[in-house]
Each structure stands twice: as C-alpha cells, then as structure tokens.
Amino acid sequence: MATRTTEAAVLLVLDTDLSSPQLVQFIVDANVWVTQELVGEGMSATILEMIERYLACSLIRLRDLGLRSAKFDDISEQYQVDPELTDYLRNAAAFDSSGKVRAQFMAPRTARSVKYRAGKTYQDEAAEV
C-alpha cells in the first residue's frame, strides 16, 4: 500500500524504539484513515501527508499508554497521560480544514444534561398529581 508519509518523515518528528515493520504498520493505519476520511475534502497532497505523519505519531504514542497503577479495595485506577500524544493530534487537527481529526480523535464525549432542583422550596411534581 502506498502511503503519503514515510518512516524517515515520522522519525524526524518522533523518537521511538519501534522496529521498521512496526513503524510502517502505524503509518499504514494512519494512511487508511486519512484516505477514507479526508480524501475529497479539498486538501492538497502535501497537507494530507502532514496530517498522516502527525496522526501516525499520535498512534505510536498511544501504543505505550496504559494503566499506571491500580488499587482493588475502594477501586482506584490511574492511567498514564502523554502530552506529546495531544501535541501530535493538535498538529494533525491544525492542518485539517474539514475538522474531522478533531471530531474523531479530540472531541469531548457527548454529555447528558441533568436537571435538578434543590432547596427548601422544592416540591415533587409527581406528589401534586
């Protein structure tokens, strides 16, 4: 599969101990996403290559994240945070004029709004019926 970016371009941005085949697979994964989601959005080949490069870097950084510590009684978990991952995603999103990188990889989860009432004047509407 022909990719837009190269191992050399990714390695100029990211320092990693991954083998060449592992690195290529992350580039291919980024290429598949860019091809399916961004081709046809009016961006130049150069811009698509930059998005693919930074997206590949973020996928590589994501590989190493995981559980940092756990506690069983009263359940407490801590996960690793990687600011470089966010930086790579921000770079990819900055080049993406369609906003799809931000929507797919950076957008906050949808939140459900909750209505509540509090105080001495609260009356349950069901009790009035």
Buried (B, 14 or more C-beta within 10 A) or exposed (E): EEBBBBBEBBBEBBEBEBEEEEBBBBBBBBBEBBBEBBEEBEBEEEBBBBBBBBBBBBBBBBEEEEEEEEEEEEEEEEEEEEEBBBBBBBBBBEBBEBEBBBEBBBEEEEEEEEEEEEEEEEEEEEEEE
